[in-house]
Amino acid sequence: MTATMTTPPAAPAEPDEVSVVPVSRKVAVSLSAFAGLALVVFGLLAPSGVDSTFALSLPGDETQLSPLVLPAQATGIALSIVMLALAGYSWALTLRHRSTPAWVSIVFGGLWIFAFLVWAVADKTMSLTGLLQGSLLLAVPLVFGSLSGVLCERAGVINIAIEGHLLAGAFLSAVVASLSGNLWLGLLAAPLAGLLVAMLLALFTVKYFVDQIIVGVVLNVLVIGVTGFLYGRLLVPYQDTWNSPGTFSPIKIPLLGDIPVLGPVLFNQSVIVYLMYVVVIAVHIALFKTRYGLRVRAVGEHPQAADTVGIRVNFVRARNVLIAGLVAGLGGAFFTLGSVGAFGKEMTAGKGFIALAAMIFGRWTPFGALAAALLFGFADNLQSVLSIIGTPIPSEFMLMAPYLATIFAVAGLVGKVRAPAADGKPYIKS
């Protein structure tokens, strides 16, 4: 008879101590520092006994609202207390090993900016509606440029040539509109100019696997050189014929355009601004709600896996680069047909690179890029407005405002966002 040995069940293992994932204190520290700065500068050191006046209507509005008058020092102190409370809430969450919600930072940022405005406008008057309207207009080319970057990088292609797209679109739209006498033909020519630049980008990066950064920089230099040469040889000596396109008139949307403050800002604009609204929504739906978008994101994240299921990786990339060129070229038309009414040498002035920053700040999403572009447009317009009304801040620092906003935004978020995994990596089918 064979004895059967029964192995006793193993004693349950002692549970390990629950490891707590540390939460960065960066947000809480930043909010506390900025709240303290606001309390000291915008509150305690603000001029006492003076008011800050904000006009809520434009001179031509049918409905004229009474201006908003706020005591500068008291308002600064009150807003600073609210910001300190938000910073305290962030610290409470951090000590409980919980992340600070995004809405806290957004509300804090809005309060800080408004406190700054109250301090800067002390004993002066500023048109709040005009400030917002100008910010939107300055953000339009940034939105188109950042959407172009989103379309490219979601498919795995880095597009440094956004500046070239914008400049080419601005140039060709001005020339075509001037020669034809038709603004709509100029508007149609702008995306075609962006498409030509995109074709070169797709050819060298997707087909011949040339370094994407180098190609983008070269294309920017090429477009600057060509447009600068033609500007000096044709547009300057024959300005009436070649460089007098005019601009689109604002179109007021009934009912919506009569909404106080926001109505004149959002719904009394040129056709290019309305096209921007449409393009943002269309790109979002295309990327995140359709089979096309799923294929694009698959190519940008894991091209080899996408190839194994039958997706033509390089075809998808080339197609997206071309679409991105159309979008960016349309943004270039705003410089000439929506704003200035004539082409100027290197008139984009680095807006393509700020659009790249807006794309990163917006986490490679259409609506995020829109929000970031509006922020940069606001910073750009703010320095102009405050310089006109007179502010205690030196003008040199005000001119730096939009670029400082770009640097801080990207530097603060670049470690928290992740680009598509295959971004910038050429795909060579084995």
C-alpha positions in Angstrom: 0.0 0.0 0.0 1.4 3.3 -1.0 1.0 6.2 1.3 -0.4 9.3 -0.2 1.4 12.5 0.8 -0.8 15.5 1.0 0.9 18.8 0.7 -0.6 21.3 3.1 -1.8 24.4 1.5 0.7 27.2 1.7 0.0 29.9 4.2 -1.3 33.1 2.7 1.4 35.6 2.1 1.6 38.6 4.3 0.3 41.5 2.4 2.9 43.9 1.4 2.6 47.5 2.5 0.5 49.5 0.0 2.8 51.6 -2.0 1.7 55.2 -2.5 2.5 56.8 -5.8 4.0 60.2 -5.1 2.2 63.1 -6.6 4.3 66.0 -7.9 4.0 69.2 -5.8 4.8 71.3 -8.9 1.2 72.5 -9.4 0.6 73.4 -5.8 3.9 75.2 -5.4 3.3 77.1 -8.6 -0.2 78.2 -7.6 1.0 79.3 -4.2 3.8 81.3 -5.7 1.6 83.1 -8.2 -1.2 83.7 -5.7 1.4 85.3 -3.3 2.7 87.4 -6.1 -0.8 88.5 -7.0 -1.6 89.4 -3.4 1.5 91.6 -3.0 1.6 93.3 -6.4 -2.0 93.4 -7.6 -3.4 93.8 -4.1 -1.3 95.3 -1.3 0.9 97.4 -3.7 -1.9 98.4 -6.0 -2.9 102.1 -6.0 -5.6 102.8 -3.5 -8.6 105.0 -4.1 -8.6 104.5 -7.9 -10.9 102.5 -10.2 -10.4 100.3 -13.1 -12.9 100.8 -15.9 -13.8 98.1 -18.5 -16.0 99.0 -21.5 -18.3 96.1 -22.4 -19.5 97.4 -25.7 -17.9 98.6 -28.9 -18.9 102.1 -30.3 -20.9 100.6 -33.2 -22.9 98.1 -31.1 -26.7 98.5 -31.1 -26.9 97.6 -27.5 -24.6 99.8 -25.3 -23.8 98.4 -21.9 -22.7 100.4 -18.9 -18.9 100.0 -18.3 -17.7 97.8 -15.5 -16.0 99.9 -12.8 -14.0 98.1 -10.1 -11.9 99.4 -7.2 -8.4 98.4 -8.2 -6.9 97.5 -4.8 -9.9 95.9 -3.2 -10.6 93.8 -6.3 -6.9 92.7 -6.5 -7.0 91.6 -2.8 -10.3 89.8 -3.2 -9.2 87.9 -6.3 -5.9 87.0 -4.6 -7.7 85.5 -1.6 -9.7 83.3 -4.0 -6.5 82.3 -5.7 -4.9 81.5 -2.3 -7.9 79.3 -1.5 -7.4 77.4 -4.8 -3.7 77.0 -4.0 -4.7 75.6 -0.6 -7.1 73.2 -2.2 -4.3 72.0 -4.5 -2.1 71.5 -1.4 -4.8 69.5 0.3 -5.2 67.2 -2.7 -1.4 66.8 -3.0 -1.0 65.8 0.6 -3.7 63.2 0.0 -1.7 61.9 -3.0 -4.3 63.1 -5.5 -3.6 65.2 -8.6 -5.0 68.7 -8.9 -7.9 68.8 -11.4 -7.4 70.7 -14.6 -10.3 73.1 -13.8 -8.4 74.4 -10.7 -5.5 75.6 -12.9 -7.9 77.0 -15.5 -9.9 79.0 -13.0 -6.7 80.1 -11.3 -5.2 81.3 -14.5 -8.4 83.2 -15.4 -8.5 84.9 -12.0 -4.8 85.8 -12.2 -5.1 87.4 -15.6 -8.1 89.4 -14.6 -6.3 90.6 -11.4 -3.4 91.7 -13.6 -5.8 93.5 -15.9 -7.5 95.3 -13.0 -4.0 96.4 -11.7 -2.8 97.5 -15.2 -5.9 99.4 -16.0 -6.0 101.3 -12.6 -7.2 104.9 -13.2 -7.7 104.0 -16.9 -10.3 102.6 -19.3 -10.0 99.5 -21.4 -12.4 98.0 -23.9 -12.8 94.4 -22.8 -14.8 93.5 -25.9 -12.1 95.1 -28.1 -9.4 93.1 -26.2 -11.2 89.8 -26.8 -12.0 90.6 -30.4 -8.4 91.5 -31.2 -7.2 88.3 -29.4 -9.4 86.2 -31.6 -8.2 87.8 -34.8 -4.6 87.3 -33.8 -5.3 83.7 -32.9 -6.8 82.8 -36.3 -3.6 82.0 -38.2 -2.2 80.2 -35.1 -5.3 78.0 -35.1 -4.9 77.0 -38.7 -1.2 76.4 -38.2 -1.6 74.3 -35.1 -4.4 72.2 -36.8 -1.9 71.6 -39.6 0.6 70.4 -37.1 -2.0 68.1 -35.4 -2.9 66.5 -38.7 0.8 65.8 -39.6 2.0 64.6 -36.2 -1.0 62.4 -35.5 0.2 60.5 -38.6 3.8 60.5 -37.5 5.3 63.4 -39.5 6.8 66.4 -37.8 5.9 69.6 -39.7 8.4 72.4 -39.0 7.3 74.0 -42.3 4.1 75.6 -40.9 5.7 79.0 -41.2 6.3 78.3 -44.9 2.7 77.1 -45.4 1.3 80.3 -43.9 3.7 82.6 -45.8 3.0 80.9 -49.1 -0.7 81.1 -48.6 -0.5 84.8 -47.7 1.5 85.5 -50.8 -0.5 83.6 -53.4 -3.9 84.8 -52.0 -2.8 88.4 -52.2 -1.5 88.0 -55.8 -4.5 86.1 -57.1 -7.0 88.4 -55.5 -5.2 91.4 -56.8 -4.9 90.2 -60.4 -8.4 88.8 -60.6 -10.1 91.5 -58.5 -12.0 88.7 -56.7 -11.3 88.0 -53.0 -12.9 84.5 -53.2 -10.4 83.4 -55.9 -7.6 84.6 -53.6 -9.1 82.6 -50.8 -9.2 79.5 -53.0 -5.6 80.1 -54.0 -4.3 80.2 -50.4 -4.7 76.5 -49.6 -3.3 75.6 -53.0 -0.1 77.4 -52.1 0.0 75.5 -48.8 -0.5 72.3 -50.8 2.5 73.0 -53.0 4.8 73.3 -49.9 3.2 70.2 -48.4 3.9 68.2 -51.6 7.6 68.9 -51.2 7.4 68.0 -47.5 5.6 64.7 -48.3 8.0 63.9 -51.1 11.2 64.2 -49.1 10.0 62.9 -45.7 7.6 60.1 -46.6 9.0 58.9 -49.9 12.7 59.5 -49.6 12.9 59.4 -45.7 14.9 62.6 -45.4 15.1 64.0 -41.8 11.8 65.7 -41.2 13.3 68.5 -39.1 15.8 69.4 -41.8 13.3 69.3 -44.6 10.9 71.6 -42.6 13.6 74.2 -41.9 14.8 74.1 -45.6 11.2 74.6 -46.8 10.8 77.6 -44.5 13.9 79.2 -45.9 12.9 78.4 -49.5 9.4 80.0 -49.1 10.9 83.1 -47.4 13.4 83.5 -50.2 11.0 83.0 -53.1 8.3 85.3 -51.6 10.9 87.9 -50.6 12.4 87.9 -54.2 9.0 88.2 -55.9 7.9 90.8 -53.4 10.8 93.0 -54.3 10.6 92.4 -58.1 6.8 92.5 -58.6 4.7 93.5 -55.6 6.6 96.6 -54.6 7.0 98.3 -58.1 3.6 97.2 -59.3 1.7 97.4 -56.0 -1.6 98.5 -57.5 -1.7 95.5 -59.9 -0.1 92.8 -57.8 -0.6 93.7 -54.2 -3.9 95.4 -53.5 -6.3 92.6 -52.8 -8.5 94.3 -50.2 -10.1 92.4 -47.3 -13.3 90.6 -46.5 -15.9 92.6 -44.7 -17.3 91.3 -41.4 -20.5 89.3 -41.6 -22.8 89.7 -38.6 -24.9 86.6 -37.8 -28.4 87.6 -36.8 -29.4 87.2 -33.2 -26.0 85.6 -32.2 -24.2 88.8 -33.1 -26.4 90.8 -30.7 -25.3 88.8 -27.6 -23.6 91.3 -25.2 -19.8 91.1 -25.2 -19.4 87.7 -26.9 -21.7 88.5 -29.9 -19.4 91.1 -31.5 -16.4 89.0 -30.7 -17.5 85.6 -32.1 -20.3 86.3 -34.5 -19.4 89.5 -36.3 -16.3 88.4 -38.2 -15.0 87.7 -41.7 -15.6 84.5 -43.6 -12.1 83.3 -42.7 -13.0 83.3 -39.0 -16.1 81.3 -39.6 -14.1 78.9 -41.7 -11.8 78.4 -38.7 -14.8 77.3 -36.6 -15.8 74.8 -39.2 -12.3 73.5 -39.7 -11.7 72.9 -36.0 -14.9 70.9 -35.6 -14.3 69.0 -38.9 -10.7 68.0 -37.9 -11.9 66.9 -34.4 -14.7 64.7 -35.9 -12.3 63.3 -38.6 -9.6 62.4 -36.2 -11.7 61.0 -33.3 -15.0 59.9 -34.7 -14.3 58.3 -38.1 -12.5 55.3 -39.5 -10.1 57.7 -41.2 -9.1 59.1 -37.9 -8.6 55.7 -36.4 -6.2 54.7 -39.2 -4.3 58.0 -38.9 -3.8 57.6 -35.1 -2.8 53.9 -35.6 -0.2 55.0 -38.1 1.1 57.7 -35.7 1.3 55.3 -32.7 2.4 52.0 -34.1 2.9 52.0 -37.9 4.2 48.4 -38.1 1.0 47.1 -36.4 -1.1 49.2 -38.7 0.8 47.8 -41.7 0.1 44.2 -40.6 -3.7 44.8 -40.7 -3.5 46.2 -44.3 -3.2 50.0 -43.7 -0.8 51.7 -46.2 1.3 53.6 -43.7 3.2 55.9 -46.0 0.1 56.6 -48.1 -1.8 57.7 -45.0 1.1 59.9 -43.9 1.4 61.5 -47.3 -2.3 62.2 -47.5 -2.4 63.8 -44.1 0.6 66.0 -44.9 -1.2 67.3 -48.0 -4.4 67.9 -46.1 -2.4 69.7 -43.4 -0.9 71.9 -46.2 -4.3 72.9 -47.3 -5.4 73.9 -43.8 -2.2 75.9 -43.1 -2.4 77.7 -46.4 -5.9 78.8 -45.6 -4.6 80.3 -42.4 -2.1 82.3 -44.5 -4.9 84.0 -46.3 -6.0 85.7 -43.1 -2.8 87.8 -43.1 -3.7 89.4 -46.4 -7.4 89.0 -47.1 -8.6 89.0 -43.5 -6.4 91.6 -41.8 -3.8 93.7 -43.6 -5.2 93.9 -47.1 -1.7 93.5 -48.7 1.3 91.2 -48.6 4.3 92.2 -46.7 7.8 90.6 -46.7 8.0 87.9 -44.0 4.7 89.1 -42.6 4.0 85.9 -40.8 6.8 86.9 -38.3 7.3 83.5 -36.7 3.7 82.7 -36.2 4.3 79.2 -37.6 6.6 78.3 -34.7 4.1 79.7 -32.2 1.5 77.5 -33.8 3.8 74.5 -33.2 3.9 75.5 -29.5 0.1 75.8 -29.5 -0.1 72.3 -30.9 2.1 70.9 -28.1 0.3 73.0 -25.4 -3.0 71.6 -26.8 -1.8 68.0 -26.4 -2.1 67.3 -30.2 -5.9 67.8 -30.1 -7.9 70.2 -32.3 -9.8 71.9 -29.4 -6.7 71.9 -27.2 -4.8 73.6 -30.0 -7.6 76.1 -30.4 -7.5 77.0 -26.7 -3.7 77.4 -26.7 -3.8 79.6 -29.9 -6.4 81.8 -28.2 -4.2 82.1 -25.2 -1.2 83.2 -27.3 -3.4 85.5 -29.3 -4.6 87.1 -26.1 -1.0 87.6 -24.9 -0.1 89.2 -28.2 -3.0 91.6 -28.2 -2.7 92.4 -24.6 0.7 93.9 -25.0 -0.6 96.1 -27.8 -3.6 97.3 -25.8 -1.7 98.0 -22.6 1.0 99.9 -24.5 -1.6 102.2 -26.0 -3.4 103.0 -22.8 -0.2 103.4 -20.8 0.8 100.8 -18.2 3.5 100.8 -15.5 5.1 97.8 -17.2 8.0 98.8 -19.6 7.1 98.5 -23.2 10.1 96.1 -23.8 8.6 93.6 -21.4 5.1 94.0 -23.0 6.6 93.1 -26.4 8.0 90.0 -24.9 4.7 88.9 -23.5 3.4 86.6 -26.3 6.8 84.8 -26.6 7.2 84.5 -22.8 3.7 82.9 -22.7 4.8 80.5 -25.4 8.0 79.5 -23.6 6.3 79.1 -20.2 3.4 77.1 -21.6 5.6 74.7 -23.5 8.3 74.4 -20.8 5.7 73.8 -18.2 3.7 71.1 -20.0 6.3 69.3 -22.3 7.0 66.8 -19.5 3.4 66.0 -19.0 2.2 65.4 -22.5 3.2 62.6 -24.9 3.5 63.0 -28.6 2.4 60.1 -30.9 4.9 57.3 -30.4 6.0 57.2 -34.1 6.2 60.9 -34.5 9.2 61.9 -36.6 10.2 58.3 -37.3 10.2 57.3 -41.0 8.5 54.0 -41.8 10.5 51.7 -44.0 8.6 48.5 -44.9 10.6 45.4 -44.3 
